[in-house]
Amino acid sequence: MASDPPASGRPRHRPQLSDEVASTIRHRIMTAELLPGDRIRIDETAVALGVSVTPVREALLTLRGEGMVLLAPHRGYEVARLTRTDVDDIFWLQGEIAARIARRTADVITSARIDELEWANAQFRAALRSGDTDALTRAEHEFHRAHNQASDSSKLAWMLMNTTRYTPHEMYAADPDWGATTADRHDDLIAAYRARDADRAAVCIRREFTDGADRLIAHLERTDIWRTTP
């Protein structure tokens, strides 16, 4: 495995504060920390997150556009309904987009790009061993960033990025079994690319999203989210 990171040649984007607030609220909704019907008060949320009310208001407008929250008359914002089908559909779409990217990647990936994926997975395993969940989340993001760049499918990569915003990355990073399973699946994907096996690559990467859906649904079934919501 390569010991030094290959240069990506691209600057990292710093999210706007409202994006970070939206991401935090979205994560709480997807993990049932906030349940359907729960009110989200702008002032209280701003205090809890240590920000002004403006980014919270902007974040809630974004989440309303996504159907994650509703603006109820005389009540303000409240969490929208989230069903098992919603969760399954989100991960199905992610898996289908990722599989198409993987098929293209198998045809065009260079040895240098494969080395970059190996290095990224080495970083992922190092973060897993350290128990640093923040580092693990970043390492998973870097692996998939490198993967998506290798296919030169910018529009599909953009679509995938927009669907994976619903993925509760921090929840997965706190699960050592998820980390070990994911690292092994990364290795399988890399092996498929070395063999130029597009079918195998598509299967490998789709399994990551199927596994993600299964783990999230299992988590949600242990909460109150569907005890009153069909």
C-alpha positions as CSV (number, residue, x, y, z in Angstrom):
1,M,0.0,0.0,0.0
2,A,1.1,3.5,-0.7
3,S,2.4,5.3,2.4
4,D,2.0,8.8,1.2
5,P,-1.3,10.4,0.0
6,P,-1.6,11.0,-3.7
7,A,-2.3,14.7,-4.5
8,S,-5.9,15.3,-5.2
9,G,-5.3,18.6,-6.9
10,R,-8.6,20.1,-5.6
11,P,-9.2,22.4,-2.7
12,R,-11.5,21.3,0.1
13,H,-14.9,23.1,0.3
14,R,-15.8,24.7,3.7
15,P,-19.5,24.3,4.2
16,Q,-21.5,27.4,5.1
17,L,-22.8,27.6,8.7
18,S,-26.4,27.1,7.6
19,D,-25.3,23.9,5.8
20,E,-23.7,22.6,9.0
21,V,-26.8,23.4,11.0
22,A,-29.0,21.6,8.4
23,S,-26.7,18.6,8.5
24,T,-27.0,18.4,12.3
25,I,-30.8,18.6,12.3
26,R,-31.0,16.2,9.4
27,H,-28.9,13.7,11.3
28,R,-31.1,14.0,14.3
29,I,-34.2,13.4,12.2
30,M,-32.7,10.4,10.4
31,T,-31.6,8.8,13.6
32,A,-34.9,9.5,15.4
33,E,-33.4,11.9,18.0
34,L,-36.1,14.1,16.6
35,L,-39.4,12.3,16.0
36,P,-42.2,13.1,13.5
37,G,-44.3,15.9,15.0
38,D,-41.6,17.3,17.2
39,R,-41.3,21.1,17.1
40,I,-38.1,22.7,16.2
41,R,-37.9,26.1,17.8
42,I,-35.5,28.5,16.1
43,D,-34.3,30.3,19.2
44,E,-33.8,27.2,21.3
45,T,-32.0,25.4,18.4
46,A,-29.7,28.4,17.9
47,V,-28.8,28.5,21.6
48,A,-28.2,24.7,21.7
49,L,-25.9,24.8,18.7
50,G,-24.1,28.1,19.7
51,V,-25.1,30.0,16.6
52,S,-27.3,32.9,15.7
53,V,-30.9,32.5,14.6
54,T,-30.1,33.3,11.0
55,P,-28.3,30.1,10.0
56,V,-30.9,28.1,11.9
57,R,-33.7,29.8,9.9
58,E,-31.8,29.2,6.7
59,A,-31.2,25.6,7.6
60,L,-34.9,25.0,8.3
61,L,-35.9,26.5,5.0
62,T,-33.5,24.1,3.3
63,L,-34.9,21.1,5.2
64,R,-38.5,22.2,4.4
65,G,-37.5,22.1,0.7
66,E,-36.3,18.6,1.2
67,G,-39.5,17.5,3.0
68,M,-37.7,16.8,6.2
69,V,-39.6,19.5,8.2
70,L,-43.0,21.1,7.8
71,L,-44.1,24.7,8.6
72,A,-47.3,24.2,10.6
73,P,-49.7,27.1,11.1
74,H,-49.4,28.6,14.6
75,R,-46.8,26.0,15.6
76,G,-43.7,26.8,13.5
77,Y,-41.4,24.1,12.2
78,E,-42.0,20.5,13.1
79,V,-40.4,17.2,11.9
80,A,-42.1,15.5,9.0
81,R,-43.0,11.9,8.7
82,L,-40.3,9.4,7.9
83,T,-41.3,5.9,6.8
84,R,-39.4,2.6,6.3
85,T,-40.0,3.1,2.6
86,D,-38.4,6.5,2.7
87,V,-35.3,5.1,4.2
88,D,-35.2,2.1,1.8
89,D,-35.7,4.4,-1.2
90,I,-32.9,6.8,-0.2
91,F,-30.4,3.9,0.1
92,W,-31.7,2.2,-3.0
93,L,-31.0,5.4,-5.0
94,Q,-27.6,5.8,-3.5
95,G,-26.7,2.2,-4.4
96,E,-27.9,2.5,-7.9
97,I,-26.0,5.7,-8.6
98,A,-22.9,4.3,-6.9
99,A,-23.1,1.0,-8.9
100,R,-23.3,3.0,-12.2
101,I,-20.3,5.0,-11.2
102,A,-18.4,1.8,-10.3
103,R,-19.1,0.2,-13.7
104,R,-17.7,3.3,-15.4
105,T,-14.7,3.4,-13.1
106,A,-13.8,-0.2,-13.8
107,D,-13.3,0.7,-17.5
108,V,-11.2,3.8,-17.0
109,I,-9.5,3.7,-13.6
110,T,-5.7,4.0,-13.7
111,S,-3.2,2.2,-11.5
112,A,-2.4,5.5,-9.8
113,R,-6.1,6.0,-8.9
114,I,-6.3,2.4,-7.5
115,D,-3.2,3.2,-5.4
116,E,-5.1,6.3,-4.1
117,L,-8.0,4.1,-3.1
118,E,-5.7,1.7,-1.3
119,W,-4.1,4.6,0.6
120,A,-7.6,6.0,1.5
121,N,-8.6,2.6,2.8
122,A,-5.4,2.4,4.8
123,Q,-6.3,5.7,6.4
124,F,-9.8,4.4,7.1
125,R,-8.4,1.3,8.9
126,A,-6.0,3.5,10.9
127,A,-8.9,5.7,12.0
128,L,-10.9,2.5,12.9
129,R,-8.0,1.2,15.0
130,S,-7.7,4.6,16.8
131,G,-11.3,4.7,17.8
132,D,-11.5,8.3,16.5
133,T,-15.0,8.4,15.0
134,D,-14.6,11.9,13.6
135,A,-11.4,10.7,11.7
136,L,-13.3,7.6,10.6
137,T,-16.1,9.7,9.2
138,R,-13.6,11.9,7.3
139,A,-11.7,8.8,6.0
140,E,-14.9,7.3,4.7
141,H,-15.7,10.5,2.9
142,E,-12.2,10.7,1.4
143,F,-12.4,7.1,0.1
144,H,-15.7,7.8,-1.7
145,R,-14.5,11.2,-2.9
146,A,-11.4,9.5,-4.5
147,H,-13.6,6.8,-5.9
148,N,-16.1,9.2,-7.5
149,Q,-13.4,11.3,-9.0
150,A,-11.8,8.2,-10.7
151,S,-14.8,7.7,-12.9
152,D,-14.9,11.3,-14.2
153,S,-18.7,11.2,-13.8
154,S,-19.2,14.6,-12.2
155,K,-23.0,14.8,-12.6
156,L,-23.6,11.3,-11.1
157,A,-21.1,12.1,-8.3
158,W,-23.0,15.3,-7.6
159,M,-26.3,13.4,-7.4
160,L,-24.8,10.8,-5.1
161,M,-23.4,13.5,-2.8
162,N,-26.8,15.1,-2.6
163,T,-28.4,11.8,-1.6
164,T,-25.8,10.8,0.9
165,R,-26.5,13.9,3.0
166,Y,-29.3,11.7,4.5
167,T,-26.7,9.1,5.7
168,P,-26.1,9.3,9.4
169,H,-22.3,9.0,9.2
170,E,-21.7,9.5,12.8
171,M,-24.0,6.7,13.8
172,Y,-22.1,4.3,11.6
173,A,-18.7,5.5,12.7
174,A,-19.6,4.6,16.3
175,D,-20.2,1.0,15.3
176,P,-16.9,-1.0,15.1
177,D,-18.6,-3.8,13.2
178,W,-19.7,-1.3,10.5
179,G,-16.1,-0.1,10.3
180,A,-14.5,-3.5,9.9
181,T,-17.1,-4.6,7.4
182,T,-16.8,-1.4,5.4
183,A,-12.9,-1.7,5.3
184,D,-13.2,-5.2,4.0
185,R,-15.7,-4.1,1.3
186,H,-13.4,-1.4,0.3
187,D,-10.7,-4.0,-0.3
188,D,-13.1,-6.1,-2.3
189,L,-13.9,-3.1,-4.5
190,I,-10.3,-2.3,-5.1
191,A,-9.6,-6.0,-6.0
192,A,-12.5,-5.7,-8.5
193,Y,-10.9,-2.7,-10.1
194,R,-7.5,-4.4,-10.4
195,A,-9.3,-7.2,-12.2
196,R,-11.2,-4.8,-14.4
197,D,-14.4,-6.6,-13.3
198,A,-17.2,-4.0,-13.7
199,D,-20.0,-6.4,-12.5
200,R,-18.1,-7.3,-9.4
201,A,-17.3,-3.7,-8.6
202,A,-21.0,-2.7,-8.9
203,V,-22.0,-5.5,-6.6
204,C,-19.3,-4.6,-4.1
205,I,-20.3,-0.9,-3.8
206,R,-24.0,-1.6,-3.8
207,R,-23.6,-3.8,-0.8
208,E,-22.3,-0.9,1.2
209,F,-25.5,1.0,0.7
210,T,-27.7,-2.1,1.3
211,D,-25.8,-2.7,4.6
212,G,-26.3,1.0,5.5
213,A,-30.0,0.8,5.0
214,D,-30.2,-2.4,7.1
215,R,-28.3,-0.9,9.9
216,L,-30.3,2.3,9.9
217,I,-33.6,0.6,9.8
218,A,-32.5,-1.7,12.6
219,H,-31.6,1.3,14.7
220,L,-34.9,3.1,13.9
221,E,-36.9,0.0,14.9
222,R,-35.4,0.3,18.4
223,T,-36.8,3.9,18.7
224,D,-40.3,5.3,18.9
225,I,-40.3,6.6,15.4
226,W,-42.6,3.9,13.9
227,R,-44.6,3.0,17.0
228,T,-47.2,5.6,16.0
229,T,-46.1,6.1,12.4
230,P,-46.9,3.3,9.9
